[in-house]
């Protein structure tokens, strides 16, 4: 499947506003890749597919998690996390992506993880700070990203963790591990 076919297929999976977000992530991932010495083509590919399952019904995502042996612990946390590992599985099995690092960038773009690759960091950060995002602290993340990949991503994780605490929600362990790993 070529890039244009992939874009059309992904675009059909989501509402227009989410596609605009995806385009913002694509553009931002390319900029970050060029800034921090990562492959912009791989960064864009992960960005194109990062939210491919975001608007799937919860039961459909749950079915993929259960039937495809994805981490069962996901089911105990906010369903907002589910689309990332489901999306990585879809990217591999329905879109033919074979690059393990691209698949991991999709898989961990919401949670992060300890020992993230540069590609994973770029896609995660691009998702946080694409131009359509507007939340307290996003401009600080954008400023940090002008020079510092890890510091910008750390600010993103801090924002997410603070938000989840304020909402009284559980924090996925990989996010805490990702944050702690960036501090080490």
N, C-alpha and C positions, 0 to 999 in steps of 0.2 A: 504494500500500500504506500503510495507516495504522500508527501506532506499535504498537498491540497486535498486529497481524498480523506486523509486522516482528520484534517481540520473540519471538513464538512460533516463527517460522521460524528466527531466529538460535539460539534456545534448543535447537532440534532438531539443530543442527550441532555440539553440544559436550556433554561430560559435565556432570553436575550441578555438580561443584566448579568447573568453568570458568565456568559460568553464574553461580555465586555471585561469582566474581571479576569478571565483567562487570557485575553489579549494583553491586558496590563501586566499579568505575570510573565507572559512570553517576552514582552518588550523589556521588562525589568530584569529578567533572568539573563537575557543577552547582554545588557549593559553590565550587570554584575560579573558575568563570566569574562567579559573583555577586561574589566577593571582588575579582577583578581586572578587572571591567568587560567581560566577553565575553558573548555570547548563550548563556544556559543551554540553550535548545532545540537549537541547533546543536551545542553541546558534548555534550549527551546523545545526540544522533543519532550523532555520531562514536564515542562510547563504546559505544553499543549494537552497532555494527558492527565495532569495532576488532579483535576476535578471530574474526570469522565464518569464516575459513579456517584457524584455528589447528590444528584436528584433522583437517584433510584429509590423506589419504595424501601422502607426499613426492612420489610420481610424478605425482599429480594437480596439485599446486602447480607442479612442474617443467614440466608440460605447459602450464599457463596462462602461465608465464613465457616459455616458448619460442614458443608459438603466438600470444600476444597482444602480442608485442614489448615485454615488460617488460624492464628492464635486465638483460642477460645476465650482468653481473658478479655479480649476486646468487648465481648458481650456484657461485661460487668461495668463498663464505662460508657460515657456519653456517646450516643450514636453518631455524633458529629465526627468522631474519630474513624468510624468504620469505612468511610469512602476511600481513604488513602490506601490501606492494604487491599481492599476490594479492587480499587482502581489499578493497582500494580498487577494484580492477577489478570484483570481484563486487558491491560496493556500488553501483557505477555501472550495471553491465549486468544484474544480476539483482534488485536492490532499487530501482532507479530513482533513485538519488541523483544530483542534477545540480549541487549546490553544490561548486565546485572546492575551496574551503577545507576543507570537511568531508572530501572525498576525500583531500586532502593530509594532514589530521590522522590519518586512518586509515593512509595510506601511510607516514608517517614516525614512527608512534608507537613503533616499536622502535629505529630507528636515529637519529632526529633528523636535522637538517640545518642548515647555516649559514643564517641569516636566517629562522628559524622564525617563523610568525605566532603571535599570542597564542593562537589556537585550537589550533594544533599543540602549543604548549608545554603548554597545559592538559590536553590528552588524554594526552600523553606522561607528564606529571607524575602525573596521576590513575592511570595504569597502574602507575607506580612505587610509589605510596604508598597505594593503596586499603587499607581497614582489614584485609583478609585477608593483606596482604603482611607477611612477617616475615623480615628479613635484617639483617645488621649495618649500621647507619647509617640504617635506614628512619625511626627516630624523629627523627633529626636532620633528615632531609628534611622530615618532617611539621612540625617546629617552624619550619624556615625558610619553609615554605609559608604560614605564618600571616601573613607580611608581604611576602615576597620571592619572586616567581615565578621570576625568572632564577637567583637564588642556589640555590633549591631544586632546580631542574632541573639546574644545574651539579653539585650534590652527587649527583644521580642518575646523571649521565653519569660522574662520577668513580668512583662505586661500580661501575658496569657495566664500565668500562675496567679497574679494578683486578681485578675478578673474572675477566675474560677473560685478563688477564696471568697471574694466579695459576694458571689452568687451562691455560696455554700455548696459548690460542686466538688466531686472527687477529682483528684489530679492523677492523670495517667502516669505510672511510674517512669516510663521512658522519657517523659518531658522533664521530670526532676533530674533524671540521670543525664540527660542532654545538657541541662543547665549546669549541673555540677561538673560535668566533663569540660565545659567551656571555662570554668573557673580554675581548673587544675593547671 
